[in-house]
């Protein structure tokens, strides 16, 4: 019993086997890529939450800084005699209230 195979048929068989192996590697790579994309989506969601928190905190801090700077300028003007003590004390109370509100918001979260 002799079996003869043409080179053309042998080449087709080798190419078919290579295609099957290539398809298997592509399937494995796509599975790993899907896992990677899932992890990347989770990370991006976390980044979005953190950036929102940072933006809110920066707005709070900006308000606190403006209140404190206003209080300091009012106190310096009061010391110079350009403003009465009551408005300076009011500004100080506003600044303290702003700081307290920011701390309370942080504790709530």
mmCIF file of the C-alpha atoms, coordinates in Angstrom:
data_MODEL
# 
_entry.id   MODEL 
# 
loop_
_atom_site.group_PDB 
_atom_site.id 
_atom_site.type_symbol 
_atom_site.label_atom_id 
_atom_site.label_alt_id 
_atom_site.label_comp_id 
_atom_site.label_asym_id 
_atom_site.label_entity_id 
_atom_site.label_seq_id 
_atom_site.pdbx_PDB_ins_code 
_atom_site.Cartn_x 
_atom_site.Cartn_y 
_atom_site.Cartn_z 
_atom_site.occupancy 
_atom_site.B_iso_or_equiv 
_atom_site.pdbx_formal_charge 
_atom_site.auth_seq_id 
_atom_site.auth_comp_id 
_atom_site.auth_asym_id 
_atom_site.auth_atom_id 
_atom_site.pdbx_PDB_model_num 
ATOM 1   C CA . UNK A 1 1   ? 0.000   0.000   0.000  1.00 0.00 ? 1   UNK A CA 1 
ATOM 2   C CA . UNK A 1 2   ? 1.632   3.151   -1.219 1.00 0.00 ? 2   UNK A CA 1 
ATOM 3   C CA . UNK A 1 3   ? 0.284   6.600   -0.589 1.00 0.00 ? 3   UNK A CA 1 
ATOM 4   C CA . UNK A 1 4   ? 1.468   9.393   -2.744 1.00 0.00 ? 4   UNK A CA 1 
ATOM 5   C CA . UNK A 1 5   ? 0.904   12.990  -1.860 1.00 0.00 ? 5   UNK A CA 1 
ATOM 6   C CA . UNK A 1 6   ? 1.487   15.869  -4.182 1.00 0.00 ? 6   UNK A CA 1 
ATOM 7   C CA . UNK A 1 7   ? 3.463   18.821  -2.923 1.00 0.00 ? 7   UNK A CA 1 
ATOM 8   C CA . UNK A 1 8   ? 0.426   20.951  -3.666 1.00 0.00 ? 8   UNK A CA 1 
ATOM 9   C CA . UNK A 1 9   ? -1.801  18.813  -1.410 1.00 0.00 ? 9   UNK A CA 1 
ATOM 10  C CA . UNK A 1 10  ? 0.890   18.752  1.287  1.00 0.00 ? 10  UNK A CA 1 
ATOM 11  C CA . UNK A 1 11  ? 1.133   22.548  1.152  1.00 0.00 ? 11  UNK A CA 1 
ATOM 12  C CA . UNK A 1 12  ? -2.647  22.888  1.480  1.00 0.00 ? 12  UNK A CA 1 
ATOM 13  C CA . UNK A 1 13  ? -2.654  20.550  4.514  1.00 0.00 ? 13  UNK A CA 1 
ATOM 14  C CA . UNK A 1 14  ? 0.195   22.468  6.197  1.00 0.00 ? 14  UNK A CA 1 
ATOM 15  C CA . UNK A 1 15  ? -1.531  25.793  5.521  1.00 0.00 ? 15  UNK A CA 1 
ATOM 16  C CA . UNK A 1 16  ? -4.832  24.441  6.907  1.00 0.00 ? 16  UNK A CA 1 
ATOM 17  C CA . UNK A 1 17  ? -3.092  23.278  10.093 1.00 0.00 ? 17  UNK A CA 1 
ATOM 18  C CA . UNK A 1 18  ? -1.371  26.676  10.409 1.00 0.00 ? 18  UNK A CA 1 
ATOM 19  C CA . UNK A 1 19  ? -4.706  28.458  9.992  1.00 0.00 ? 19  UNK A CA 1 
ATOM 20  C CA . UNK A 1 20  ? -6.304  26.321  12.725 1.00 0.00 ? 20  UNK A CA 1 
ATOM 21  C CA . UNK A 1 21  ? -3.414  27.070  15.094 1.00 0.00 ? 21  UNK A CA 1 
ATOM 22  C CA . UNK A 1 22  ? -3.575  30.766  14.212 1.00 0.00 ? 22  UNK A CA 1 
ATOM 23  C CA . UNK A 1 23  ? -7.313  30.872  14.908 1.00 0.00 ? 23  UNK A CA 1 
ATOM 24  C CA . UNK A 1 24  ? -6.723  29.233  18.308 1.00 0.00 ? 24  UNK A CA 1 
ATOM 25  C CA . UNK A 1 25  ? -4.090  31.879  19.191 1.00 0.00 ? 25  UNK A CA 1 
ATOM 26  C CA . UNK A 1 26  ? -6.379  34.673  18.043 1.00 0.00 ? 26  UNK A CA 1 
ATOM 27  C CA . UNK A 1 27  ? -9.213  33.343  20.220 1.00 0.00 ? 27  UNK A CA 1 
ATOM 28  C CA . UNK A 1 28  ? -6.931  33.186  23.271 1.00 0.00 ? 28  UNK A CA 1 
ATOM 29  C CA . UNK A 1 29  ? -5.653  36.693  22.602 1.00 0.00 ? 29  UNK A CA 1 
ATOM 30  C CA . UNK A 1 30  ? -9.181  38.065  22.259 1.00 0.00 ? 30  UNK A CA 1 
ATOM 31  C CA . UNK A 1 31  ? -10.203 36.473  25.568 1.00 0.00 ? 31  UNK A CA 1 
ATOM 32  C CA . UNK A 1 32  ? -7.244  38.122  27.301 1.00 0.00 ? 32  UNK A CA 1 
ATOM 33  C CA . UNK A 1 33  ? -8.052  41.400  25.588 1.00 0.00 ? 33  UNK A CA 1 
ATOM 34  C CA . UNK A 1 34  ? -11.626 41.302  26.890 1.00 0.00 ? 34  UNK A CA 1 
ATOM 35  C CA . UNK A 1 35  ? -10.368 40.816  30.454 1.00 0.00 ? 35  UNK A CA 1 
ATOM 36  C CA . UNK A 1 36  ? -7.971  43.714  29.979 1.00 0.00 ? 36  UNK A CA 1 
ATOM 37  C CA . UNK A 1 37  ? -10.759 45.936  28.668 1.00 0.00 ? 37  UNK A CA 1 
ATOM 38  C CA . UNK A 1 38  ? -12.946 45.092  31.666 1.00 0.00 ? 38  UNK A CA 1 
ATOM 39  C CA . UNK A 1 39  ? -10.154 46.074  34.060 1.00 0.00 ? 39  UNK A CA 1 
ATOM 40  C CA . UNK A 1 40  ? -9.507  49.247  32.099 1.00 0.00 ? 40  UNK A CA 1 
ATOM 41  C CA . UNK A 1 41  ? -13.186 50.234  32.276 1.00 0.00 ? 41  UNK A CA 1 
ATOM 42  C CA . UNK A 1 42  ? -13.190 49.738  36.049 1.00 0.00 ? 42  UNK A CA 1 
ATOM 43  C CA . UNK A 1 43  ? -10.073 51.872  36.394 1.00 0.00 ? 43  UNK A CA 1 
ATOM 44  C CA . UNK A 1 44  ? -11.589 54.625  34.244 1.00 0.00 ? 44  UNK A CA 1 
ATOM 45  C CA . UNK A 1 45  ? -14.741 54.633  36.383 1.00 0.00 ? 45  UNK A CA 1 
ATOM 46  C CA . UNK A 1 46  ? -12.593 55.016  39.505 1.00 0.00 ? 46  UNK A CA 1 
ATOM 47  C CA . UNK A 1 47  ? -10.660 57.840  37.873 1.00 0.00 ? 47  UNK A CA 1 
ATOM 48  C CA . UNK A 1 48  ? -13.914 59.611  37.047 1.00 0.00 ? 48  UNK A CA 1 
ATOM 49  C CA . UNK A 1 49  ? -15.079 59.371  40.667 1.00 0.00 ? 49  UNK A CA 1 
ATOM 50  C CA . UNK A 1 50  ? -11.740 60.602  41.990 1.00 0.00 ? 50  UNK A CA 1 
ATOM 51  C CA . UNK A 1 51  ? -11.647 63.529  39.560 1.00 0.00 ? 51  UNK A CA 1 
ATOM 52  C CA . UNK A 1 52  ? -15.191 64.533  40.575 1.00 0.00 ? 52  UNK A CA 1 
ATOM 53  C CA . UNK A 1 53  ? -14.181 64.448  44.225 1.00 0.00 ? 53  UNK A CA 1 
ATOM 54  C CA . UNK A 1 54  ? -11.069 66.495  43.490 1.00 0.00 ? 54  UNK A CA 1 
ATOM 55  C CA . UNK A 1 55  ? -13.101 69.070  41.551 1.00 0.00 ? 55  UNK A CA 1 
ATOM 56  C CA . UNK A 1 56  ? -15.610 69.403  44.402 1.00 0.00 ? 56  UNK A CA 1 
ATOM 57  C CA . UNK A 1 57  ? -12.840 69.724  46.970 1.00 0.00 ? 57  UNK A CA 1 
ATOM 58  C CA . UNK A 1 58  ? -11.058 72.367  44.927 1.00 0.00 ? 58  UNK A CA 1 
ATOM 59  C CA . UNK A 1 59  ? -14.284 74.386  44.745 1.00 0.00 ? 59  UNK A CA 1 
ATOM 60  C CA . UNK A 1 60  ? -14.708 74.064  48.519 1.00 0.00 ? 60  UNK A CA 1 
ATOM 61  C CA . UNK A 1 61  ? -11.120 75.082  49.119 1.00 0.00 ? 61  UNK A CA 1 
ATOM 62  C CA . UNK A 1 62  ? -11.478 78.030  46.744 1.00 0.00 ? 62  UNK A CA 1 
ATOM 63  C CA . UNK A 1 63  ? -14.469 79.259  48.745 1.00 0.00 ? 63  UNK A CA 1 
ATOM 64  C CA . UNK A 1 64  ? -12.592 78.810  52.007 1.00 0.00 ? 64  UNK A CA 1 
ATOM 65  C CA . UNK A 1 65  ? -9.555  80.668  50.707 1.00 0.00 ? 65  UNK A CA 1 
ATOM 66  C CA . UNK A 1 66  ? -11.660 83.583  49.469 1.00 0.00 ? 66  UNK A CA 1 
ATOM 67  C CA . UNK A 1 67  ? -13.453 83.805  52.832 1.00 0.00 ? 67  UNK A CA 1 
ATOM 68  C CA . UNK A 1 68  ? -10.209 83.633  54.766 1.00 0.00 ? 68  UNK A CA 1 
ATOM 69  C CA . UNK A 1 69  ? -8.519  86.228  52.552 1.00 0.00 ? 69  UNK A CA 1 
ATOM 70  C CA . UNK A 1 70  ? -11.529 88.506  52.947 1.00 0.00 ? 70  UNK A CA 1 
ATOM 71  C CA . UNK A 1 71  ? -11.362 88.067  56.702 1.00 0.00 ? 71  UNK A CA 1 
ATOM 72  C CA . UNK A 1 72  ? -7.664  88.805  56.785 1.00 0.00 ? 72  UNK A CA 1 
ATOM 73  C CA . UNK A 1 73  ? -8.071  91.921  54.652 1.00 0.00 ? 73  UNK A CA 1 
ATOM 74  C CA . UNK A 1 74  ? -10.990 93.084  56.831 1.00 0.00 ? 74  UNK A CA 1 
ATOM 75  C CA . UNK A 1 75  ? -8.928  92.542  59.958 1.00 0.00 ? 75  UNK A CA 1 
ATOM 76  C CA . UNK A 1 76  ? -5.985  94.430  58.523 1.00 0.00 ? 76  UNK A CA 1 
ATOM 77  C CA . UNK A 1 77  ? -8.259  97.313  57.528 1.00 0.00 ? 77  UNK A CA 1 
ATOM 78  C CA . UNK A 1 78  ? -9.818  97.205  60.985 1.00 0.00 ? 78  UNK A CA 1 
ATOM 79  C CA . UNK A 1 79  ? -6.419  97.430  62.565 1.00 0.00 ? 79  UNK A CA 1 
ATOM 80  C CA . UNK A 1 80  ? -5.668  100.428 60.365 1.00 0.00 ? 80  UNK A CA 1 
ATOM 81  C CA . UNK A 1 81  ? -8.916  102.000 61.571 1.00 0.00 ? 81  UNK A CA 1 
ATOM 82  C CA . UNK A 1 82  ? -10.676 101.960 58.212 1.00 0.00 ? 82  UNK A CA 1 
ATOM 83  C CA . UNK A 1 83  ? -13.430 99.546  59.240 1.00 0.00 ? 83  UNK A CA 1 
ATOM 84  C CA . UNK A 1 84  ? -15.328 98.827  62.419 1.00 0.00 ? 84  UNK A CA 1 
ATOM 85  C CA . UNK A 1 85  ? -14.712 95.784  64.566 1.00 0.00 ? 85  UNK A CA 1 
ATOM 86  C CA . UNK A 1 86  ? -18.187 94.319  64.037 1.00 0.00 ? 86  UNK A CA 1 
ATOM 87  C CA . UNK A 1 87  ? -17.781 93.794  60.295 1.00 0.00 ? 87  UNK A CA 1 
ATOM 88  C CA . UNK A 1 88  ? -14.334 92.286  60.857 1.00 0.00 ? 88  UNK A CA 1 
ATOM 89  C CA . UNK A 1 89  ? -15.744 89.869  63.417 1.00 0.00 ? 89  UNK A CA 1 
ATOM 90  C CA . UNK A 1 90  ? -18.512 88.973  60.978 1.00 0.00 ? 90  UNK A CA 1 
ATOM 91  C CA . UNK A 1 91  ? -15.934 88.156  58.335 1.00 0.00 ? 91  UNK A CA 1 
ATOM 92  C CA . UNK A 1 92  ? -14.029 85.957  60.762 1.00 0.00 ? 92  UNK A CA 1 
ATOM 93  C CA . UNK A 1 93  ? -17.229 84.108  61.643 1.00 0.00 ? 93  UNK A CA 1 
ATOM 94  C CA . UNK A 1 94  ? -17.922 83.567  57.914 1.00 0.00 ? 94  UNK A CA 1 
ATOM 95  C CA . UNK A 1 95  ? -14.463 82.115  57.405 1.00 0.00 ? 95  UNK A CA 1 
ATOM 96  C CA . UNK A 1 96  ? -14.795 79.786  60.382 1.00 0.00 ? 96  UNK A CA 1 
ATOM 97  C CA . UNK A 1 97  ? -18.231 78.689  59.153 1.00 0.00 ? 97  UNK A CA 1 
ATOM 98  C CA . UNK A 1 98  ? -16.828 77.948  55.688 1.00 0.00 ? 98  UNK A CA 1 
ATOM 99  C CA . UNK A 1 99  ? -14.050 75.815  57.165 1.00 0.00 ? 99  UNK A CA 1 
ATOM 100 C CA . UNK A 1 100 ? -16.559 74.013  59.395 1.00 0.00 ? 100 UNK A CA 1 
ATOM 101 C CA . UNK A 1 101 ? -18.861 73.305  56.431 1.00 0.00 ? 101 UNK A CA 1 
ATOM 102 C CA . UNK A 1 102 ? -15.991 71.882  54.404 1.00 0.00 ? 102 UNK A CA 1 
ATOM 103 C CA . UNK A 1 103 ? -14.991 69.602  57.276 1.00 0.00 ? 103 UNK A CA 1 
ATOM 104 C CA . UNK A 1 104 ? -18.589 68.501  57.757 1.00 0.00 ? 104 UNK A CA 1 
ATOM 105 C CA . UNK A 1 105 ? -18.923 67.644  54.041 1.00 0.00 ? 105 UNK A CA 1 
ATOM 106 C CA . UNK A 1 106 ? -15.738 65.611  54.218 1.00 0.00 ? 106 UNK A CA 1 
ATOM 107 C CA . UNK A 1 107 ? -16.993 63.675  57.237 1.00 0.00 ? 107 UNK A CA 1 
ATOM 108 C CA . UNK A 1 108 ? -20.357 62.961  55.541 1.00 0.00 ? 108 UNK A CA 1 
ATOM 109 C CA . UNK A 1 109 ? -18.648 61.323  52.568 1.00 0.00 ? 109 UNK A CA 1 
# 
